[in-house]
Amino acid sequence: MTLQKDTKRFGVPWEDYPYVQANRVGDVLYLSGQIAHDEQGNIVGQGDMAAQMRQAYRNIGKLLQMYGADFSNIVDEMTFVTDMEAALDCATEVRTEAYGGDALVTSTLLKVAGLAFPELMVEIKCIAHLP
């Protein structure tokens, strides 16, 4: 039996890795770690954790919309940061903005030595359940 997958990409250069940004299997949506890139694939918010988090959440929102979903569908979030202090200084405010209130999700916050590109400070990976 072949697993049925509904995948989405943004068309950014590093997707040649190869991987997809989102993968729906049944009613579960798996999102690859989202970073602070714009629609052209440029990294934004260099040196600004809050700006990078906001952009990562914008990218998450775009992927959710592709499946007719929103942040209320997210059930689990894993955030990787290179600067824990900077993340803790802004995470509550930025997450509240993204989720439109309390983020009622399981959550893991990890400090890492580095991310895919040296200018990145944050990467956010999510799992959502779809209607």
MDTraj code that builds the backbone (N, CA, C; nanometers):
import mdtraj as md
import numpy as np

residues = "MET THR LEU GLN LYS ASP THR LYS ARG PHE GLY VAL PRO TRP GLU ASP TYR PRO TYR VAL GLN ALA ASN ARG VAL GLY ASP VAL LEU TYR LEU SER GLY GLN ILE ALA HIS ASP GLU GLN GLY ASN ILE VAL GLY GLN GLY ASP MET ALA ALA GLN MET ARG GLN ALA TYR ARG ASN ILE GLY LYS LEU LEU GLN MET TYR GLY ALA ASP PHE SER ASN ILE VAL ASP GLU MET THR PHE VAL THR ASP MET GLU ALA ALA LEU ASP CYS ALA THR GLU VAL ARG THR GLU ALA TYR GLY GLY ASP ALA LEU VAL THR SER THR LEU LEU LYS VAL ALA GLY LEU ALA PHE PRO GLU LEU MET VAL GLU ILE LYS CYS ILE ALA HIS LEU PRO".split()
xyz = np.array([
    [0.0847, -0.1182, 0.0000],
    [0.0000, 0.0000, 0.0000],
    [0.0889, 0.1240, 0.0000],
    [0.0628, 0.2141, -0.0907],
    [0.1398, 0.3379, -0.1001],
    [0.0746, 0.4451, -0.0140],
    [0.1544, 0.5112, 0.0679],
    [0.1062, 0.6196, 0.1520],
    [0.0719, 0.7389, 0.0645],
    [-0.0481, 0.7918, 0.0799],
    [-0.0915, 0.9083, 0.0031],
    [-0.0439, 1.0354, 0.0728],
    [0.0340, 1.1152, -0.0009],
    [0.0877, 1.2403, 0.0524],
    [0.0443, 1.3555, -0.0365],
    [0.0062, 1.4659, 0.0272],
    [-0.0257, 1.5906, -0.0430],
    [0.0801, 1.6906, 0.0023],
    [0.1729, 1.7246, -0.0871],
    [0.2874, 1.8068, -0.0491],
    [0.2806, 1.9451, -0.1122],
    [0.3467, 2.0417, -0.0466],
    [0.3558, 2.1797, -0.0956],
    [0.4994, 2.2276, -0.0820],
    [0.5355, 2.3167, -0.1756],
    [0.6677, 2.3807, -0.1731],
    [0.6495, 2.5306, -0.1928],
    [0.7512, 2.6073, -0.1564],
    [0.7519, 2.7517, -0.1814],
    [0.8251, 2.7869, -0.3111],
    [0.9113, 2.6974, -0.3592],
    [0.9895, 2.7275, -0.4785],
    [1.1193, 2.8015, -0.4491],
    [1.1666, 2.7929, -0.3245],
    [1.2937, 2.8563, -0.2886],
    [1.4089, 2.7636, -0.3266],
    [1.5261, 2.8195, -0.3535],
    [1.6374, 2.7393, -0.4048],
    [1.6758, 2.6185, -0.3194],
    [1.6698, 2.6305, -0.1890],
    [1.7172, 2.5202, -0.1045],
    [1.6211, 2.4019, -0.1018],
    [1.5060, 2.4124, -0.1652],
    [1.4177, 2.2965, -0.1757],
    [1.4752, 2.1919, -0.2708],
    [1.5807, 2.2262, -0.3419],
    [1.6498, 2.1289, -0.4264],
    [1.7204, 2.0232, -0.3421],
    [1.7184, 2.0370, -0.2119],
    [1.7890, 1.9498, -0.1173],
    [1.7687, 1.8006, -0.1439],
    [1.6622, 1.7385, -0.1690],
    [1.5233, 1.7797, -0.1905],
    [1.4369, 1.7538, -0.0667],
    [1.3372, 1.8375, -0.0511],
    [1.2371, 1.8189, 0.0543],
    [1.1168, 1.9056, 0.0214],
    [1.0104, 1.8904, 0.0978],
    [0.8908, 1.9718, 0.0805],
    [0.8685, 2.0539, 0.2061],
    [0.7959, 2.1624, 0.1909],
    [0.7665, 2.2489, 0.3055],
    [0.6539, 2.1928, 0.3914],
    [0.5611, 2.1228, 0.3275],
    [0.4467, 2.0680, 0.4001],
    [0.4083, 1.9340, 0.3396],
    [0.3582, 1.8470, 0.4259],
    [0.3227, 1.7123, 0.3846],
    [0.1973, 1.6714, 0.4616],
    [0.0868, 1.6582, 0.3886],
    [-0.0377, 1.6137, 0.4509],
    [-0.0539, 1.4644, 0.4288],
    [-0.0781, 1.3930, 0.5381],
    [-0.1089, 1.2509, 0.5334],
    [-0.2375, 1.2335, 0.6143],
    [-0.3458, 1.2014, 0.5449],
    [-0.4749, 1.1939, 0.6131],
    [-0.5131, 1.3304, 0.6661],
    [-0.5462, 1.3365, 0.7952],
    [-0.5832, 1.4652, 0.8536],
    [-0.4687, 1.5294, 0.9324],
    [-0.3469, 1.4804, 0.9118],
    [-0.2307, 1.5359, 0.9813],
    [-0.1430, 1.6107, 0.8810],
    [-0.1046, 1.7313, 0.9183],
    [-0.0185, 1.8153, 0.8360],
    [0.1139, 1.8346, 0.9082],
    [0.2212, 1.7943, 0.8421],
    [0.3561, 1.8079, 0.8960],
    [0.4235, 1.9236, 0.8226],
    [0.4696, 2.0231, 0.8957],
    [0.5393, 2.1359, 0.8355],
    [0.6880, 2.1247, 0.8629],
    [0.7678, 2.1392, 0.7575],
    [0.9127, 2.1465, 0.7762],
    [0.9448, 2.2714, 0.8574],
    [1.0609, 2.2722, 0.9192],
    [1.1020, 2.3890, 0.9951],
    [1.0993, 2.5130, 0.9071],
    [1.0285, 2.6147, 0.9523],
    [1.0157, 2.7384, 0.8760],
    [1.1135, 2.8424, 0.9281],
    [1.1740, 2.9123, 0.8332],
    [1.2770, 3.0108, 0.8650],
    [1.2329, 3.1482, 0.8152],
    [1.3173, 3.2459, 0.8393],
    [1.2863, 3.3853, 0.8062],
    [1.3270, 3.4188, 0.6633],
    [1.2507, 3.3649, 0.5662],
    [1.2764, 3.4002, 0.4266],
    [1.1521, 3.4649, 0.3667],
    [1.1755, 3.5554, 0.2726],
    [1.0634, 3.6167, 0.2021],
    [1.0261, 3.5310, 0.0817],
    [0.9335, 3.5814, -0.0013],
    [0.8849, 3.5022, -0.1145],
    [0.9910, 3.4753, -0.2199],
    [1.0965, 3.5584, -0.2241],
    [1.2047, 3.5379, -0.3195],
    [1.3161, 3.4496, -0.2627],
    [1.3026, 3.4094, -0.1364],
    [1.4040, 3.3258, -0.0743],
    [1.5137, 3.4039, -0.0052],
    [1.4952, 3.5355, 0.0122],
    [1.5941, 3.6171, 0.0834],
    [1.5727, 3.6054, 0.2334],
    [1.6805, 3.5900, 0.3081],
    [1.6710, 3.5859, 0.4541],
    [1.6448, 3.7279, 0.5023],
    [1.5456, 3.7424, 0.5895],
    [1.5083, 3.8742, 0.6419],
    [1.5333, 3.8795, 0.7920],
    [1.5414, 4.0015, 0.8459],
    [1.5538, 4.0212, 0.9896],
    [1.6876, 3.9786, 1.0475],
    [1.7937, 3.9919, 0.9713],
    [1.9246, 3.9485, 1.0213],
    [1.9589, 4.0209, 1.1513],
    [1.9937, 3.9434, 1.2535],
    [2.0293, 3.9980, 1.3834],
    [1.9110, 4.0366, 1.4702],
    [1.7886, 4.0111, 1.4263],
    [1.6675, 4.0515, 1.4980],
    [1.5785, 3.9284, 1.5185],
    [1.5846, 3.8710, 1.6372],
    [1.5101, 3.7485, 1.6662],
    [1.3606, 3.7669, 1.6454],
    [1.3039, 3.8766, 1.6939],
    [1.1594, 3.8978, 1.6801],
    [1.1196, 3.9054, 1.5332],
    [1.1958, 3.9764, 1.4522],
    [1.1647, 3.9879, 1.3095],
    [1.1743, 3.8518, 1.2415],
    [1.2742, 3.7731, 1.2783],
    [1.2871, 3.6405, 1.2180],
    [1.1741, 3.5477, 1.2617],
    [1.1353, 3.5545, 1.3876],
    [1.0223, 3.4727, 1.4343],
    [0.8952, 3.5107, 1.3602],
    [0.8710, 3.6415, 1.3478],
    [0.7496, 3.6859, 1.2781],
    [0.7467, 3.6339, 1.1347],
    [0.8609, 3.6384, 1.0663],
    [0.8648, 3.5907, 0.9282],
    [0.8441, 3.4394, 0.9222],
    [0.9039, 3.3661, 1.0145],
    [0.8832, 3.2211, 1.0182],
    [0.7350, 3.1893, 1.0391],
    [0.6692, 3.2627, 1.1293],
    [0.5257, 3.2413, 1.1515],
    [0.4437, 3.2815, 1.0290],
    [0.4850, 3.3879, 0.9586],
    [0.4152, 3.4233, 0.8342],
    [0.4230, 3.3079, 0.7345],
    [0.5398, 3.2463, 0.7245],
    [0.5559, 3.1327, 0.6333],
    [0.4708, 3.0135, 0.6776],
    [0.4636, 2.9909, 0.8066],
    [0.3764, 2.8855, 0.8593],
    [0.2318, 2.9162, 0.8210],
    [0.1904, 3.0406, 0.8388],
    [0.0543, 3.0807, 0.8042],
    [0.0230, 3.0576, 0.6574],
    [0.1186, 3.0865, 0.5689],
    [0.0982, 3.0644, 0.4253],
    [0.0775, 2.9158, 0.3957],
    [0.1572, 2.8330, 0.4586],
    [0.1423, 2.6887, 0.4370],
    [0.0082, 2.6387, 0.4897],
    [-0.0301, 2.6833, 0.6070],
    [-0.1593, 2.6430, 0.6624],
    [-0.2723, 2.6825, 0.5683],
    [-0.2654, 2.8039, 0.5135],
    [-0.3698, 2.8509, 0.4217],
    [-0.3798, 2.7634, 0.2972],
    [-0.2671, 2.7106, 0.2505],
    [-0.2690, 2.6228, 0.1329],
    [-0.3559, 2.5000, 0.1558],
    [-0.3781, 2.4655, 0.2818],
    [-0.4589, 2.3487, 0.3167],
    [-0.5924, 2.3890, 0.3800],
    [-0.6283, 2.5163, 0.3712],
    [-0.7539, 2.5636, 0.4286],
    [-0.7535, 2.5644, 0.5796],
    [-0.6358, 2.5805, 0.6382],
    [-0.6207, 2.5759, 0.7835],
    [-0.5653, 2.7087, 0.8355],
    [-0.5567, 2.7186, 0.9671],
    [-0.4949, 2.8349, 1.0308],
    [-0.4244, 2.7891, 1.1583],
    [-0.3778, 2.8844, 1.2358],
    [-0.2988, 2.8503, 1.3548],
    [-0.3778, 2.7690, 1.4579],
    [-0.5104, 2.7759, 1.4541],
    [-0.5885, 2.6971, 1.5494],
    [-0.5772, 2.5472, 1.5218],
    [-0.5296, 2.5100, 1.4029],
    [-0.5128, 2.3688, 1.3688],
    [-0.3815, 2.3107, 1.4202],
    [-0.2876, 2.3954, 1.4609],
    [-0.1576, 2.3470, 1.5095],
    [-0.1748, 2.2807, 1.6455],
    [-0.1131, 2.1640, 1.6614],
    [-0.1189, 2.0919, 1.7886],
    [0.0179, 2.0796, 1.8550],
    [0.1241, 2.0941, 1.7765],
    [0.2591, 2.0790, 1.8308],
    [0.3534, 2.1730, 1.7576],
    [0.4426, 2.2347, 1.8341],
    [0.5398, 2.3270, 1.7758],
    [0.6771, 2.3007, 1.8381],
    [0.7785, 2.2984, 1.7531],
    [0.9162, 2.2854, 1.7998],
    [0.9953, 2.4015, 1.7422],
    [1.0582, 2.4782, 1.8313],
    [1.1325, 2.5972, 1.7907],
    [1.2799, 2.5791, 1.8240],
    [1.3627, 2.6021, 1.7243],
    [1.5076, 2.5938, 1.7385],
    [1.5626, 2.7353, 1.7310],
    [1.6431, 2.7752, 1.8287],
    [1.6992, 2.9105, 1.8314],
    [1.8494, 2.9046, 1.8566],
    [1.9198, 3.0045, 1.8058],
    [2.0639, 3.0129, 1.8305],
    [2.0955, 3.1021, 1.9491],
    [1.9979, 3.1796, 1.9967],
    [2.0177, 3.2712, 2.1096],
    [1.8951, 3.2599, 2.1998],
    [1.9069, 3.1824, 2.3068],
    [1.7932, 3.1566, 2.3946],
    [1.7444, 3.2838, 2.4625],
    [1.8348, 3.3690, 2.5072],
    [1.7949, 3.4920, 2.5754],
    [1.7124, 3.5811, 2.4821],
    [1.7578, 3.5986, 2.3602],
    [1.6839, 3.6802, 2.2631],
    [1.5475, 3.6179, 2.2346],
    [1.5424, 3.4865, 2.2262],
    [1.4152, 3.4180, 2.2002],
    [1.3180, 3.4384, 2.3152],
    [1.3657, 3.4213, 2.4371],
    [1.2777, 3.4368, 2.5529],
    [1.2295, 3.5804, 2.5684],
    [1.3091, 3.6759, 2.5229],
    [1.2704, 3.8170, 2.5307],
    [1.1515, 3.8507, 2.4410],
    [1.1330, 3.7763, 2.3318],
    [1.0287, 3.8139, 2.2364],
    [0.9273, 3.7039, 2.2065],
    [0.9544, 3.5815, 2.2442],
    [0.8711, 3.4682, 2.2007],
    [0.7252, 3.4803, 2.2434],
    [0.6984, 3.5205, 2.3651],
    [0.5593, 3.5282, 2.4117],
    [0.4801, 3.6270, 2.3279],
    [0.5365, 3.7438, 2.3058],
    [0.4671, 3.8465, 2.2266],
    [0.4457, 3.8011, 2.0821],
    [0.5510, 3.7482, 2.0202],
    [0.5425, 3.7094, 1.8799],
    [0.4478, 3.5904, 1.8619],
    [0.4546, 3.4930, 1.9508],
    [0.3644, 3.3767, 1.9411],
    [0.2201, 3.4183, 1.9621],
    [0.1951, 3.5086, 2.0568],
    [0.0593, 3.5567, 2.0815],
    [0.0043, 3.6250, 1.9569],
    [0.0879, 3.7049, 1.8903],
    [0.0470, 3.7690, 1.7646],
    [0.0121, 3.6631, 1.6599],
    [0.0998, 3.5666, 1.6431],
    [0.0818, 3.4651, 1.5389],
    [-0.0450, 3.3828, 1.5622],
    [-0.0656, 3.3407, 1.6846],
    [-0.1785, 3.2539, 1.7162],
    [-0.3069, 3.3320, 1.7437],
    [-0.2975, 3.4638, 1.7525],
    [-0.4165, 3.5445, 1.7805],
    [-0.4654, 3.5273, 1.9232],
    [-0.3748, 3.5033, 2.0143],
    [-0.4083, 3.4791, 2.1551],
    [-0.3191, 3.3686, 2.2077],
    [-0.3693, 3.2970, 2.3071],
    [-0.2911, 3.1880, 2.3657],
    [-0.2624, 3.0797, 2.2615],
    [-0.1391, 3.0354, 2.2572],
    [-0.0997, 2.9253, 2.1690],
    [-0.1251, 2.7950, 2.2449],
    [-0.2406, 2.7351, 2.2236],
    [-0.2774, 2.6131, 2.2941],
    [-0.2219, 2.4932, 2.2197],
    [-0.0898, 2.4803, 2.2259],
    [-0.0175, 2.3740, 2.1568],
    [0.0891, 2.3188, 2.2498],
    [0.1282, 2.1939, 2.2267],
    [0.2468, 2.1460, 2.2954],
    [0.3651, 2.2159, 2.2297],
    [0.4686, 2.2395, 2.3074],
    [0.5765, 2.3227, 2.2548],
    [0.7105, 2.2797, 2.3120],
    [0.8116, 2.2852, 2.2264],
    [0.9481, 2.2571, 2.2669],
    [1.0354, 2.3701, 2.2148],
    [1.1207, 2.4241, 2.2997],
    [1.2134, 2.5307, 2.2618],
    [1.3548, 2.4804, 2.2888],
    [1.4357, 2.4766, 2.1821],
    [1.5713, 2.4230, 2.1926],
    [1.6735, 2.5254, 2.1454],
    [1.7833, 2.5359, 2.2177],
    [1.8954, 2.6158, 2.1709],
    [1.9879, 2.5238, 2.0909],
    [2.0276, 2.5724, 1.9732],
    [2.1156, 2.4953, 1.8863],
    [2.2392, 2.5786, 1.8530],
    [2.3439, 2.5108, 1.8102],
    [2.4685, 2.5798, 1.7762],
    [2.4569, 2.6576, 1.6456],
    [2.3711, 2.6125, 1.5557],
    [2.3545, 2.6811, 1.4282],
    [2.2389, 2.6218, 1.3505],
    [2.1981, 2.6959, 1.2477],
    [2.0897, 2.6528, 1.1605],
    [2.1424, 2.6448, 1.0175],
    [2.0556, 2.6198, 0.9222],
    [2.0978, 2.5931, 0.7843],
    [2.1799, 2.7056, 0.7215],
    [2.1488, 2.8300, 0.7557],
    [2.2236, 2.9451, 0.7048],
    [2.2766, 3.0232, 0.8240],
    [2.3989, 3.0755, 0.8167],
    [2.4593, 3.1395, 0.9338],
    [2.3821, 3.2599, 0.9864],
    [2.3054, 3.3284, 0.9025],
    [2.2317, 3.4468, 0.9480],
    [2.0995, 3.4140, 1.0158],
    [2.0619, 3.2869, 1.0164],
    [1.9368, 3.2462, 1.0801],
    [1.9524, 3.2366, 1.2309],
    [1.8489, 3.2816, 1.3013],
    [1.8446, 3.2747, 1.4467],
    [1.7349, 3.1811, 1.4971],
    [1.6380, 3.1471, 1.4093],
    [1.5225, 3.0685, 1.4529],
    [1.4697, 2.9828, 1.3383],
    [1.4184, 2.8661, 1.3753],
    [1.3475, 2.7774, 1.2828],
    [1.2336, 2.7143, 1.3617],
    [1.1128, 2.7140, 1.3036],
    [0.9937, 2.6664, 1.3740],
    [0.9281, 2.5554, 1.2935],
    [0.9114, 2.4409, 1.3562],
    [0.8517, 2.3217, 1.2943],
    [0.7198, 2.2923, 1.3649],
    [0.6149, 2.2590, 1.2864],
    [0.4832, 2.2360, 1.3450],
    [0.4162, 2.1107, 1.2900],
    [0.3214, 2.0614, 1.3682],
    [0.2293, 1.9572, 1.3253],
    [0.0881, 2.0108, 1.3505],
    [0.0027, 1.9947, 1.2501],
    [-0.1356, 2.0410, 1.2622],
    [-0.2311, 1.9269, 1.2269],
    [-0.3520, 1.9350, 1.2804],
    [-0.4595, 1.8424, 1.2431],
    [-0.5609, 1.9210, 1.1626],
    [-0.6024, 1.8632, 1.0522],
    [-0.6918, 1.9310, 0.9607],
    [-0.8331, 1.8761, 0.9730],
    [-0.9299, 1.9603, 0.9430],
    [-1.0704, 1.9156, 0.9510],
    [-1.1037, 1.8126, 0.8442],
])
top = md.Topology()
chain = top.add_chain()
for i, resn in enumerate(residues, 1):
    res = top.add_residue(resn, chain, resSeq=i)
    for name in ("N", "CA", "C"):
        top.add_atom(name, md.element.get_by_symbol(name[0]), res)
traj = md.Trajectory(xyz[None], top)
